[in-house]
Amino acid sequence: MTATKVIDQKPDLQQSDAASYGNGKLEPVLTLDDDDRLAQIGHAQELRRDFSVWSVMNLILCLMATWEALSTVISTALTTGGAPCLFWNLLVSVICSIAIALSLGEIASIYPTAGGQYHWVAALSPPATRSVASWSVGWINVGGQIVLSAAAAFAGSLQILGVVILNDDTYALKRWQGLLLYWAILIYGAAINIWGSRLLPATNNISGVIHLVGLVVIMIVLGVMSEKNTSSFVFLEVTNSSGWSNDGVSWLVGLLSTVYPLLGYDAACHLSEEIPHASRNVPLAMIGSVTVNGIMGLGYCILLLYCTGPLDELLSTPTGFPFIQIFYNATNSYAGATILSLFVIIIAIAATAAIITSASRTFWAFARDKGTPFSGYFAHVNQSSQIPVRAVVAVTVVQMLLGFIYLGNTTAFNAIMSMSILAVYASYLVPIIYFMIYGRPKLAKHQLGHFKLPKTLGLCLNILSCCWLVLAMVFSTFPGVMPVTPQNMNYSSVVMVGWMFIGYVYYAIKGRKQFEVPVVTNEARGL
């Protein structure tokens, strides 16, 4: 079964946008059911709407895995500014991430499609830049989704090896073993997306329970059994051991530790065609998951920082992960530390499967609009399962190939994390800018979705979101320590440029001729 467009002929990209707003051509967006709205913005319903708002929220909670991801990446902030760098950066990251989720949620409520960001840009963009802007955002978003799931799988594989090292100090880490574990986690994620697709909502709910129970158990254990640092150590004592001579720059480099745990909530947008009442439920899932994960992450962060012990010991732990050392120091038990670490590892594996779900839907939607090479092949939807199986396989294969970076570079995990911030945040930034310029001032009330912000508040949140996105993107490209060597260099910008170079070569040769820009007519745009 291949994707079919509701609009049979691609409209002329040079057609006039002179039609007046609110001219009554369409029913108000919020009065339409899911299939009608999807048809109105250019696509037929092909996927099953099996996800409830709760299962999508649980998927995003585990996909973001904020407190677990924070456990994984605390070393960067502890190196660049100490405990205060981690806490205060996380607090700001949570506030700004909620602002971004509110901004994106308003747009998603108007245009609930699996394409997400690139579809929104097409709907909001002026004709002259519509094709290239929409395609660019789609290509960036696909790349960001791929590396984000790769980062989760990398984290899970390296954490497993960290637990092995904890229990056997004679074990010598081999990179090829980490690569095999990484591949195994990816294969599991692909398998459950293909053969266990009907179980995905249930597995997401189970993972959500583990996500919550694990946090409660760990906080009780650390709260009762660990020796505590002073409040001054947690909130005030800045320590810069990164090698950066400027403490301000060093502090901002530490944003990597607090931005990465709050990525991926746009997954709800890419499941818009699999959730009922998408115009209402997608924004709820996005905003709810960011808020809940942010609160959980802040509580966990504060307790973890009270329980760190000496930072030098943490940053030199042979396990490679300070949180494993913290668990061991608190319990004084290899078995106890292993059990606590398993909560983090299990959610890393669950997050991999969840992000593969999101990434495959993004890639499939982009192929449906002929934005990828071999788009006709990858836009196929399996008739029996109603799952884009080929897209799942394609995304997984690219992620597996990324694993070879790890064989040649010890900081590959940090590079992939940084690339995920760069690409995912870029895909958030562009539609928010377009909505500020072309959407918010022009869209009439009946053209908005179920979720809408007051104009002044919405504009303020949009501006805050854009400032934060740019700041985080810039410093995500900086190396974590100085002086820079080939081994500790941050290669995220190199990977990003390479990804975009490949994309633009394809676009110049073939993509610009075949890419079917979605919702380009005023009528389909709701204008």
N, C-alpha and C positions, 0 to 999 in steps of 0.2 A: 504494500500500500504506500503510495507516494503522496507527498503533501500536495494539495491542490488549493489554488487561490480562489477566493470568492470573487475577486475582481479579475475577470478573464484577461483583460488587456491592460498592460502597464500604461498608466497615464503619462501624458507629455509633461516632462519635468519643467518645461518652460511656460506651462499654462499660468494664467493670471491668478493671483491670490486676492483679487479685488472684491470678491464676494463679501458682503457685509457680515459682521458677527451677529449671532443671535437672530438669523433670518428665518428661523422656524423650519429649516429643511429637515431637521432630525428631531426625534424625541429627546427629552432631557436624558443625559447619560444614566442617572441614577434610577430611571424608571425601566431600564432594559434588563432582561435576564442575561445570563452569561453568554449563551450561544449567540443571541442577537447582537450583543455588544461586540463580540469577537468578529462576527460577520460584518458588522458596521465598519470596523477598522481593518478589514481586509483579509480575514482568514476563516477557514472552516474549522469546526471542532473535530479534532482527531484523537485526542488523548482522553482517557477516563478521568473523571473528576472524583478520585478516590480519597483525596486528602481532606481532612477536616481542618479548621483553623487551629485546633489544638495539636494535631499531628504535624502541621507545618511549623508551628511555634516550637515544638520539641525538636523537629529537624534542625531548625535554625539555632536553637539553644545548644545542641550538640555539635552542629557545624562550626559555630563560633567557638564553643568550648572555652569560654573566657577564662575561668579560673584555672582550667587545665593548661591552656595555652600560656597563660601567665607563668605557671610553674615552669614551663619549658624554656621561656626566654628571659627570665629575670636577670641573668648574668650580665647582659648588655647594660641595663640601667644601673645595676650595682657597681659596675666598672666605671661608668661615665659620671656618676653623681652620688652613688651610695643609696641608702634606703629612702631618703627624701625624694630623690630623682624618680624612683619607681612609684611612690605613692602619689605625689603631686601631679606627675605626668599622667598617671592613670585616671585621677580625678578629672583632669581637663579632657582627657580622651573620651571618657564616658559622657560628659556633658556635650561635647562636640559631636560625638557619634549619635546621640539622641537627636540633636539638631539636624544631622544629615538624614537620619531615618525619617524624621518628620517631613523634610523637604522632598525626599524621594517618594515617600508614601503618598503625598498629595498628587504627584505626577502619575504614580502607578495606579491610583484610583481612577484616573481619567482614561488611561491606556493600559488595561490589564491583559498583556500578552506575554508569552514566554520569551520573546525577544528582549524585553526589558529596555535597557538603556538605549540601545541603538534604534529601537522602534520609537521611543519617545523623541529622540533627536530628529528623526525623520518627520514626525508629526509636527514638531515645533519649528523646524528650520526653514529659512527662506529658500526659494527654489534654486538660487545660484549655487548654494553650498550644500544642498540637501543630500545628494548622493554621496559625495566624498565624506561629509561629516558623519552621516549615519553609518557608512561602511567602516570608517576608521574606529568609531566607538565600538562597533560590533567586534571588530578584529581585536582591539585592545581588551575588551571584556572577556572574549573567549580565552585569550592568553592569560589574563589574570585569574580566571576560574581554574584553568589547568594548573598553574603554578601554586595556587592556594591549596588545592587538594594534594599536590605533590608535597607541599610543606607539611601537611598533616600526616601523610604516610611516612615521610622522613622522620618526623618527631616520634611517631610510634615505634619505628624500627630502631632508632638510636636509644630510645628509652628502654626497650627490651634488652639491648646490649648493656646499657647502664646498670640495670638490675642484675644481669649476669656478673658484671664486674664487681658489684657490691657483694655478691655471695661467693665469688671466687677471685681473690686478689692475684692469682697466678694467671688468670686469663689474659691473653694478649689480643686486643681488638684487631680484627682484620676487616678492611673496608669492603671486601667482596661479600663478607657475611652480612654486613649492614645493607648492601645492595640487594641481596637475596630476600632479606626480611622486608625491605621496602617493596619489592616486587610482589611478595606474598600478600601484603596488606592491600596493594592496589588490585590484585586479582580477586581477593575477597570482596572488595568494594564493587568491582565490576560484576561479579557473579551474583551478588544479592540484588543488584540493579536489573539484571537480565532475567534470572530464573526465580528470584524471590520478590519480584516487583509488587505482587499483590500483598506481600507481607510488610512492605516498606512503611506504611503508616503505623502498623503495630510495633515494628522494631524501633521506629523513631520514638514512640511513646515509652517503650521499655528503656531506651537509651536516656530519655529525659529523666526517668526515675533514678537511674544509676548516676546521672549527672548531679542530681540533687542530693541523693543519699550519700554519695562519695564525699561531697563537700561537707555535709553535716558530720560524718564520721571523722574525717581528717581534722576538722576544726575542734571537735571534742578532744581528740587525742592530743593535738598540739596544745590546746588550751590547758589541759590537765597535766600533761607529762613534760612539757618543755620548759627549760629555763628561759626567762624573759629579758629582753633588752629594755633600755629606758625609753621613755617617750621622746626624749631629746634625740636619741639615736635614730628613731623611726622617722621623725618629722623635720628635724633641723640640721643634723650633722652631715653636711655635704662632704663627700670624699671622692676626688677625681683621680683615678689610677689608670685612665685610658691612654695617657700620653698626649692628649690634646692640651695645648698650653692655655687656651681660652676656656674658662669654666662654663661660660654660656653656650658655646658651641658644643662642648662635651655633653652638657645637660640635654641639649636638643637632639643630639645623636642618640641619646637614651630613649627617645620616643619610640624606637623600634620595639622596645619591650612592652609598650602599652598600646600601640596602634594595632599591631598584629593580632592580639587577642580579641579585637573588636571588629574584625573583618567578616564579610560574607553574608550580611543580613539581606542583601539583594536577592538571595536565593528564593525568597518568597515571590519576588516578581517573576522569576523564571518558572515558577510552578503555578502561575496565574491560570493556565489552561487545564489545571488538574485540581483546582480547589473551587468549591461552590461559592457564589456571591463574592467573586474575586475583587470587585471594586471596593467592597467593604472589608473583606477578610485579609487581603494582602497587606494593606497598611497596618491593620491591627497586629498581624503576625510580626511584621518588621519592627514596629515601634515597641511592642510588648517584649519581644525577645531581647532587643538591645537594652531596654530598661532593666529587665529581670537579670540578665547576664551582667550588666554593669554593676548593679547592687551586690550581686553575689561576688563578683570579682573584687570590688572594693573591700568588702568584709574579709574575704580570704587574704587579700594583699596586706591589710593591716595586721592580722594575726600572724601571717607568715613572717613579716618583718620584725615583729616582736620576738620571733623564735629563731632567727637566723644564726645566732652565735657569731663568732668572728668571721668577717667577710673574707679574709685571706684564705681560711680553710674552705669556705664554700666555693670560691672561685678557682681553687686548685684541686677540687675533688676529682678523683680518678674516674668517677662514674660519668663525668661530663655534664651532669645536671645537678645544680645546687639543691633542688627540691628533694632529690633522693637522699642527699646528705643530711638535710634538715629532718627528714622523716627518721633516718637512722639515729641521729643525735637525740631526737625526742624520745624514741622508743627504746634505744640501746638494744635493738633486736633486729637481726637480719630478716627474720620472718615477718616481723611487724612492719618494717620499712618496705618489704616486698609487697605485702598486701595493700598498704596504702598507695604504693606506686602503681599497682594494677588498676586502680580506679582511673588514674590519669591515662594509662596505656589503652584501656578499653575504650575510653571516650575518644582518644586519638584515632583509633581504628573506626569507630562509629562515625566520626567526623569525616574521615576519608570517604566512606560510602555516601554520606550525605552530600558532600561537595561534588562527588562524581554525578549524583542525581542532578544537581543544579548545573554543573558544567555541561553535561550531555544535553540538557534541555536548551541551554544557551546555544550550543553548537548546532543542534538540530534546527532550532528556529532560524539561525543565521543561514544554514544550508537551504531551508525552505524558501528563503528570500534570495537564493542563489548568490550568497556572499562568500562561499567557500569553494576551494577546488573540489571537483567531483560532487557538486552540490546535489545533483539528481540522485546519486547513490546514498549520500549521507542524510538526505531528507526523508528517507524511507522510514515508515512506521510499521512494526510487526503487526500483522492483522489479528493474531490470536491474543497477544498480550497488550497491544496498543502502547508499546514502549519503543522509543527510537533506539533499537539495539545497536545499529551500526554506529550511531553517534556515541553511544556508551563505549564501544570497543575502540573507536578512533581516539577519544579523549584519553582512555587508559593507556593505549600504546604510546602516545606522545609523552605521558607522564612517566612511563617506564623508561623511555629514552633519556629523559632528564636525569635519571639515576646515574648515568655514566659520568655526569659532572662530579659526583661525589668521589668517584675513583681517582680523580685527578686533583681535587682541591678539598682541603679539610674544612674550609668555610663555605662549602656549597650550600649547606642548610641555611646559613644567614643570607646568602645571595638570593636563594629562592624565596625566603621570607620577604626580603626587601623588594624583590621583583613583584611579589603579590601585592604589596602595599602600593607600589608605583602604578601598576596596571589597574587594579581594582579601584583605587582612588581616582585615577584619571577617568574611569568609566562612570564614576559618581559626579565628578566635577562638571563635565561637559553638559549633561542634561539639566543640571541645576542652573548653570549659566544661561542656557537657552530658554529655560522656563522663566527666569527673571526678566529676560529681554523680550521674548516673543510670546510667552504664555500668560504670565500673571497680569500684565497691563491690558491684555486684549481679550482673554477668554471671558465670555459672559457666564452668569451664574448657572444657567441650565447646561453649560458645557463642562462643568466640573463634576467630579465623582462624588461618592458618598463621603470621602474624607477630604475636607478642605480647611485651610487655615485662614484666619483673618488677614487681609492684604498686608497691613503694616507688620504684624507679627511674622507672617510668612516671609516677607522681604528681609526682615532682620535675621531670621533663621537661615535664609538662603545665603546672605552675606557672610554670616558667621561660619557656615558650612564651607563656603568657598575659600575663605582665609585659612581655615584649619586644613583643608585638603591640600592646598598649595604648600603650606608649611611642612606638613608630614611627608609629602612627596619629595620635597627638596632634601630633607635630612635623612630620608630612607636610602639615599644614594651614597651617604658618607660612610667611610670605613669606621668600624667600631673602635679601633685602637690606632695609635700612631707610634712609630713611623710605619708607613705603608710598605708592605712587602707583597710579592706575588701570592703568598700564602694567605695573608689576611685582607687582601684587597676586596672591596665590595664590588662584585661584578654585576650587580642588578641592572645598572644603566646599560652595560654592554649587552646583556641578555635582552633587555627591552628594545634597544636599538636594532639588534639582530632580528627580533620577532617582527618589528615594524618594517624593516627593510624587506624581509621575505614577503610580508603582506602587500606592501606597495608595489613591489615588482609584479606580483600576481595581479594586483588591481590594475596596473598600467597596461599589462598585456591582455588580460581577459576580463577581470572582474568588473571594470567600469562599463563594459558592454553588456554584461548579463545580469548584474545585480539589480534585483527588482526592489526598488526603494519602497518600503511599506507606507501605507496611509499618506499618500502625497496629494490627494485631492482635498479641496475644502470640505466636500460632503463627507468623505471618509474621516477627515480630521475632526469633524464635529463643529466646523466653523460655518 
